[in-house]
Amino acid sequence: MRTVDFYPFSDTIYEDSDDTRRVSRLKKQYIETLRDYDTLVSLGRKDYIEHPLSDDELWNYWRTLPEDDEFFAVYDKDEDDYVGTCRFMRPVDKSIELGYMVFVNKRRTGYGKAIIKEAVWYISHVINDGIDESYDEIRATTLEDNIASCKSFESNGFIKTHSENGLATYVRKLV
């Protein structure tokens, strides 16, 4: 089973010069993944296929996310490599939305399950411990035909609650 750690994306890209090789790899994999057709479809950004963004625009995409979102680089210490990203979006109700992306060259290797498992732990033990009214559930949406992602959610205790327009919604209650 894979194990991963989360590092705030903004901190990760400003690491000291000793880590320039690692940051350079992160940037390359992040841009490559955001250029991938399947990734663009899952993000609802088919417009980027016909009108591609520059490498700089793709690299800075994370800066356009809402300020309340938490965005992480996902790192596998055993592999000494970044393997994807994870994002927590905070809706107004007592649920938190989870989004993740496994880099193209790391897909189908168990990282989806590992990222979701770490996200559940992080929300339960870090985010919920630091706020007055904790979140009751985690929500996630994925493409219905992304079988690997659907199975990753299900193996981490998520239940499919809704399906519409090719999207599946999953929920996991927090204790």
C-alpha positions as CSV (number, residue, x, y, z in Angstrom):
1,M,0.0,0.0,0.0
2,R,1.3,3.4,-0.9
3,T,1.7,6.1,1.7
4,V,1.8,9.8,1.0
5,D,2.2,13.2,2.7
6,F,0.6,16.5,2.0
7,Y,2.6,19.7,1.7
8,P,1.0,23.1,1.1
9,F,1.5,23.8,-2.5
10,S,2.5,27.4,-2.0
11,D,5.3,26.3,0.5
12,T,6.4,23.5,-1.8
13,I,7.2,25.6,-4.8
14,Y,9.3,28.1,-2.7
15,E,11.5,25.4,-1.2
16,D,15.2,26.4,-0.8
17,S,17.7,25.9,-3.6
18,D,18.7,22.4,-2.4
19,D,15.3,21.2,-3.6
20,T,15.3,22.9,-7.0
21,R,15.5,19.4,-8.7
22,R,12.4,18.2,-6.8
23,V,10.5,21.4,-7.5
24,S,11.4,21.3,-11.2
25,R,10.0,17.7,-11.3
26,L,6.8,18.8,-9.6
27,K,6.4,21.6,-12.1
28,K,7.0,19.3,-15.0
29,Q,4.5,16.6,-13.8
30,Y,1.9,19.2,-12.8
31,I,2.0,20.9,-16.2
32,E,2.1,17.6,-18.1
33,T,-1.0,16.4,-16.2
34,L,-2.9,19.6,-16.8
35,R,-2.2,19.2,-20.5
36,D,-3.6,15.6,-20.4
37,Y,-6.9,15.2,-22.2
38,D,-8.5,13.1,-19.5
39,T,-7.5,15.5,-16.8
40,L,-9.0,18.5,-18.7
41,V,-12.2,16.6,-19.2
42,S,-12.4,15.7,-15.5
43,L,-11.8,19.3,-14.5
44,G,-14.5,20.5,-16.9
45,R,-11.9,22.4,-18.9
46,K,-12.4,21.1,-22.5
47,D,-11.9,24.7,-23.6
48,Y,-8.2,24.3,-22.8
49,I,-7.9,21.6,-25.4
50,E,-8.8,23.9,-28.3
51,H,-7.2,26.9,-26.7
52,P,-4.2,25.6,-24.7
53,L,-2.7,27.6,-22.0
54,S,1.0,28.4,-21.8
55,D,3.3,26.5,-19.3
56,D,3.3,29.6,-17.1
57,E,-0.5,29.9,-17.1
58,L,-0.8,26.2,-16.2
59,W,1.8,26.4,-13.5
60,N,0.0,29.4,-11.9
61,Y,-3.5,27.8,-12.2
62,W,-3.5,27.0,-8.5
63,R,-3.3,30.7,-7.7
64,T,-6.7,31.2,-9.2
65,L,-8.4,28.9,-6.7
66,P,-10.6,30.4,-4.0
67,E,-8.6,31.7,-1.0
68,D,-10.5,29.4,1.5
69,D,-9.4,26.3,-0.4
70,E,-6.4,24.3,0.8
71,F,-4.2,23.0,-2.0
72,F,-1.5,20.5,-1.5
73,A,1.4,18.8,-3.3
74,V,1.2,15.1,-2.6
75,Y,4.6,13.5,-1.9
76,D,5.7,9.8,-1.6
77,K,8.8,9.7,0.6
78,D,9.6,6.1,-0.4
79,E,9.7,7.1,-4.1
80,D,11.2,10.6,-3.3
81,D,8.8,12.1,-5.7
82,Y,5.6,14.2,-6.0
83,V,2.7,12.1,-7.2
84,G,-0.2,14.5,-7.4
85,T,-2.2,17.2,-5.8
86,C,-5.1,17.4,-3.3
87,R,-7.6,20.2,-2.7
88,F,-10.1,20.8,0.1
89,M,-12.9,23.1,-0.7
90,R,-15.1,24.4,2.1
91,P,-18.8,24.7,1.3
92,V,-21.1,26.6,3.6
93,D,-22.7,23.5,5.1
94,K,-21.0,21.0,7.5
95,S,-19.3,19.2,4.6
96,I,-15.9,19.6,3.0
97,E,-15.3,18.9,-0.7
98,L,-12.3,16.8,-1.7
99,G,-10.6,16.9,-5.0
100,Y,-7.4,15.2,-6.1
101,M,-5.3,14.6,-9.1
102,V,-2.7,11.9,-9.6
103,F,0.0,12.9,-12.0
104,V,-0.2,11.1,-15.4
105,N,3.0,9.1,-15.0
106,K,1.8,7.8,-11.5
107,R,-1.8,6.7,-12.5
108,R,-3.0,3.2,-12.0
109,T,-0.4,2.5,-9.3
110,G,-2.5,2.9,-6.1
111,Y,-1.9,6.6,-5.5
112,G,-5.6,7.6,-5.8
113,K,-6.4,5.3,-2.8
114,A,-3.4,6.6,-0.9
115,I,-4.3,10.3,-1.5
116,I,-8.0,9.7,-0.4
117,K,-6.9,7.8,2.7
118,E,-4.5,10.6,3.7
119,A,-7.2,13.2,3.0
120,V,-9.7,11.5,5.3
121,W,-7.1,11.4,8.0
122,Y,-6.0,15.0,7.5
123,I,-9.6,16.3,7.5
124,S,-10.4,14.3,10.6
125,H,-7.2,15.0,12.6
126,V,-5.9,18.3,11.4
127,I,-8.7,20.4,10.0
128,N,-11.4,19.3,12.4
129,D,-9.2,19.6,15.4
130,G,-8.4,23.3,14.5
131,I,-12.0,24.6,14.2
132,D,-14.9,25.1,16.6
133,E,-17.6,23.3,14.5
134,S,-16.1,20.3,12.8
135,Y,-17.1,18.9,9.4
136,D,-19.6,16.0,9.5
137,E,-18.8,14.6,6.1
138,I,-16.5,14.7,3.1
139,R,-18.0,15.0,-0.4
140,A,-16.3,14.2,-3.7
141,T,-17.3,14.2,-7.4
142,T,-15.7,12.2,-10.1
143,L,-16.5,11.1,-13.7
144,E,-18.7,8.0,-13.6
145,D,-16.5,6.3,-16.2
146,N,-13.4,6.9,-14.1
147,I,-13.6,3.5,-12.6
148,A,-10.3,3.7,-10.8
149,S,-11.4,6.9,-9.0
150,C,-14.8,5.5,-8.1
151,K,-13.1,2.3,-6.7
152,S,-10.6,4.5,-4.8
153,F,-13.4,6.4,-3.1
154,E,-15.4,3.2,-2.3
155,S,-12.3,1.5,-0.8
156,N,-11.9,4.4,1.6
157,G,-15.5,4.2,2.9
158,F,-17.2,6.6,0.6
159,I,-20.8,5.9,-0.6
160,K,-22.1,6.9,-4.0
161,T,-25.1,9.1,-3.3
162,H,-25.9,10.7,-6.6
163,S,-25.3,10.3,-10.4
164,E,-26.1,12.8,-13.0
165,N,-24.7,14.0,-16.4
166,G,-21.8,11.5,-16.2
167,L,-20.7,12.6,-12.7
168,A,-20.9,10.5,-9.6
169,T,-21.0,12.1,-6.1
170,Y,-19.5,10.3,-3.2
171,V,-19.9,11.0,0.5
172,R,-18.1,9.8,3.6
173,K,-19.5,10.5,7.1
174,L,-17.0,11.5,9.7
175,V,-17.3,10.2,13.2
